[in-house]
Amino acid sequence: MPHFLDTSAADFETRFTELLGMKREDSPDVDAVVAGIIADVRARGDAAVIELTEKFDRLALTPETLAFSEAEIEAEIAKVSPEESAALELAAERIRAYHVRQMPEDALWREETGAELGWRWTPVSAAGLYVPGGLASYPSSVLMNAIPAKVAGVERLVVVCPTPGGVVNPLVLLAARIAGVDAIYRIGGAQAVAALAYGTATIAPVDKITGPGNAFVAAAKRRVFGKVGIDMIAGPSEILVISDGSTDPDWIAIDLLSQAEHDESAQSILITPDAAHGRAVVAAVEKRLETLERRAIAGPSWRDFGAVVVTRDLAEAAALSNRVAPEHLELCVEDPDALSDQITHAGAIFLGAYTPEAIGDYIGGPNHVLPTARSARFSSGLSVLDFLKRTTLAKMTPAALKAIGPSAEVLARSESLEAHGLSVRARLAALNEGDE
């Protein structure tokens, strides 16, 4: 059974704080292992990647077979049904249209001093996308990572995707083709992250690495950050639903299970001012768990980390949600727009009973790569901006330098940086001589 909390209970604050601090991953100490793998790949390149792939994925490769050939890609794509292909195309179209609107504009203006100031946006040159492998891999994640990169203008885009035992999901390859990926390497784990960051004889290094992975992948991304950019360190999936009782309890139950089925460490929370509705949702969850295909995963997630919180009203529900800062937030209430105005921390908000979180995972348009573990308090989901950098522009005219240069010189002297001040003083002196 999930955790039951009531804001009117004397011990509520203690229990809610414990819920927020609950450790949902019991990963071994992988950092030392990952450090060794990264050092090995840096030292031996392809040879290390090939050995580690054979060890962990039971797949023997050569430098020539690290990447899928065009013939292999075509053969796998041919296995995809027309229905699945059409669904991927529609998803790609919607994701692309949404992310095109995120593209920022360059700016340049002239001040009254005559100085020109502004900024311009340029893409990273190369990006590497990590895609979990095997039959459980997610083609939707390929689209969500690759399409924003292409919209941003990334010139070279590569995917790393482990294929344990040689098993590959054809939909992943089709998604990569639709999104415009340039190469797909059948490698994974920390060794794939290291290869993307530092490069090998066969795999050219990239500037940014995005995409989810297991504890080893997360640890590797932490270690290579600084050498390359990364999107985020993703934890187990999570969903919070605020329901006022106006939505079918079975719908809420299925939405809660949609995240619980991802991982035994995933978390599903219901916040409602209607205690009877909360009990009905719990009963519906238990009923669904009797037949759910992934009940062996969803069941432990709901039992160990699921929660139902009963509040005095929806305003209190929104305040508690902001403290959780959930990855996914569903507002299954009669006026979701009004309640949304009270939400300040959430990775993605799904408004109304007819907007299940699963729409966002596949076909809605907004990105499904979102901040977890309360990091929505200070970060955002993946977007076009993750693949762009902003460069500032400044151009001084002689008049502008005369107007603001002396203050720069004063500040340089106050920081005891003589050359800084002299670089301005020399120019001002030349300008003054010219005026004589």
Buried (B, 14 or more C-beta within 10 A) or exposed (E): EBBBBBBEEEEBEEBBEEBEEEEBEEEEEBBEBBBEBBEBBBEEBBBBBBBBBEEBBEBEBEBEBBBBEEEBBEEBBEEBEEEBBEBBEEBBBBBBEBBEEBBEEEEEEEEEBBBBBBBBBEBBEBBBBBBBBBEEBBBBBBBBBBBBBBBBBBEBBBBBBBBBEEBBBBBBBBBBBBBBBBBBBBBBBBBBBBBBBBBBEBBBBBBBBBBBBBBBBBBBBBBBEEBBBBBBBBBBBBBBBBBBBEBBBBBBBBBBBBBBBBBBBBBBBBBBBBBEBBBBBBEBBBEBBEEBEBBEBBBBBBBBBBBBBBBEEBEBBBBBBBBBBBBBBBBBBBBBEEBBEBBEBBBBBBBBBEBBBBBBBBBBBBBBBBBBBBBBBEEBBBBBBBBBBEEEEEEBBBEBBBBBBEEBBEEBBEEEEEEBBBBBBEBBEEBEEEEE
